Amino acid sequence: MSRLCLTGGLFLLSVAVTAFADEPEQLLQQATEAGQRGEHERSLRLLTRAIDQDGKLAIAWYLRGRENFRAGHVDPSVADFDRYVELDPLAENRQWERGISYYYAGQFAKGAKQFEDYQKFHDQDVENSVWRYLCVARSNSDQAAGVEKAKATLLPITSDPRVPMMEIYALYQGKLKPADVLAAAEKNPPNRELLNQRLFYAHLYVGLWYEVAGNGAEAKKHILEAESHKIAHYMWDVAHVHADRLREAK
């Protein structure tokens, strides 16, 4: 084979590989892998390329909403989640991530509505009930009145098997104290990984409870502690975004 033919063949192969890599499905895969490595800005670029190629690819908007939030771009994440729901209306009641983005964007009424809708999809998730509580509490200009309204209208949960979720729920009901939640998280963990996960959720939701109750110092202490218990879940990104905001506020 001549050098010219070889060079030409390699060029055509390169073009073919590049074209394949630019297919929306491949871009989504690359974006997901980048996000898993914490390369959120690279993931966003890849997802934007996928959307530019196919603006009606609903999953691309959903993934970009998640990556925008993880990168701290709250308002763009709201816009992406809204577009996702426009393209896939049947997904609306599953969109707890959109509810969290609404909360951090200050759109508390929309956040509360989103968590109410999610309750129809999964009615035994303490986290959903808690986030709706937070939205209701923050939507009232009178903070104390907002907390009381949130407590009175707390979405009912009877059986979330994750420790210490039911203790967290009782905290938001006003039946337990933060120390009770932390004690439940530390009680008889089967392994260190699960203990770390329990402590993450305990400190996150204790911190959020203190924040809407108006105790900023305790809120910050627990949010930062939650961030230190890293887990491989979107909720850790929520704690990280919140912690970054607290650091920036200082």
Secondary structure in CASP SS format (residue, H / E / C, confidence):
PFRMAT SS
TARGET T0000
AUTHOR 0000-0000-0000
METHOD secondary structure of the structure
MODEL  1
M C 1.00
S C 1.00
R H 1.00
L H 1.00
C H 1.00
L H 1.00
T H 1.00
G H 1.00
G H 1.00
L H 1.00
F H 1.00
L H 1.00
L H 1.00
S H 1.00
V H 1.00
A H 1.00
V H 1.00
T H 1.00
A H 1.00
F H 1.00
A H 1.00
D C 1.00
E C 1.00
P H 1.00
E H 1.00
Q H 1.00
L H 1.00
L H 1.00
Q H 1.00
Q H 1.00
A H 1.00
T H 1.00
E H 1.00
A H 1.00
G H 1.00
Q H 1.00
R C 1.00
G C 1.00
E C 1.00
H H 1.00
E H 1.00
R H 1.00
S H 1.00
L H 1.00
R H 1.00
L H 1.00
L H 1.00
T H 1.00
R H 1.00
A H 1.00
I H 1.00
D H 1.00
Q H 1.00
D C 1.00
G C 1.00
K C 1.00
L C 1.00
A H 1.00
I H 1.00
A H 1.00
W H 1.00
Y H 1.00
L H 1.00
R H 1.00
G H 1.00
R H 1.00
E H 1.00
N H 1.00
F H 1.00
R H 1.00
A C 1.00
G C 1.00
H C 1.00
V H 1.00
D H 1.00
P H 1.00
S H 1.00
V H 1.00
A H 1.00
D H 1.00
F H 1.00
D H 1.00
R H 1.00
Y H 1.00
V H 1.00
E H 1.00
L H 1.00
D C 1.00
P H 1.00
L H 1.00
A H 1.00
E H 1.00
N H 1.00
R H 1.00
Q C 1.00
W H 1.00
E H 1.00
R H 1.00
G H 1.00
I H 1.00
S H 1.00
Y H 1.00
Y H 1.00
Y H 1.00
A C 1.00
G C 1.00
Q C 1.00
F H 1.00
A H 1.00
K H 1.00
G H 1.00
A H 1.00
K H 1.00
Q H 1.00
F H 1.00
E H 1.00
D H 1.00
Y H 1.00
Q H 1.00
K H 1.00
F H 1.00
H C 1.00
D C 1.00
Q C 1.00
D C 1.00
V H 1.00
E H 1.00
N H 1.00
S H 1.00
V H 1.00
W H 1.00
R H 1.00
Y H 1.00
L H 1.00
C H 1.00
V H 1.00
A H 1.00
R H 1.00
S C 1.00
N C 1.00
S C 1.00
D C 1.00
Q H 1.00
A H 1.00
A H 1.00
G H 1.00
V H 1.00
E H 1.00
K H 1.00
A H 1.00
K H 1.00
A H 1.00
T C 1.00
L C 1.00
L C 1.00
P C 1.00
I C 1.00
T C 1.00
S C 1.00
D C 1.00
P C 1.00
R C 1.00
V C 1.00
P C 1.00
M H 1.00
M H 1.00
E H 1.00
I H 1.00
Y H 1.00
A H 1.00
L H 1.00
Y H 1.00
Q H 1.00
G C 1.00
K C 1.00
L C 1.00
K C 1.00
P H 1.00
A H 1.00
D H 1.00
V H 1.00
L H 1.00
A H 1.00
A H 1.00
A H 1.00
E H 1.00
K C 1.00
N C 1.00
P C 1.00
P C 1.00
N C 1.00
R H 1.00
E H 1.00
L H 1.00
L H 1.00
N H 1.00
Q H 1.00
R H 1.00
L H 1.00
F H 1.00
Y H 1.00
A H 1.00
H H 1.00
L H 1.00
Y H 1.00
V H 1.00
G H 1.00
L H 1.00
W H 1.00
Y H 1.00
E H 1.00
V H 1.00
A C 1.00
G C 1.00
N C 1.00
G H 1.00
A H 1.00
E H 1.00
A H 1.00
K H 1.00
K H 1.00
H H 1.00
I H 1.00
L H 1.00
E H 1.00
A H 1.00
E H 1.00
S H 1.00
H C 1.00
K C 1.00
I C 1.00
A C 1.00
H C 1.00
Y H 1.00
M H 1.00
W H 1.00
D H 1.00
V H 1.00
A H 1.00
H H 1.00
V H 1.00
H H 1.00
A H 1.00
D H 1.00
R H 1.00
L H 1.00
R H 1.00
E H 1.00
A H 1.00
K C 1.00
END
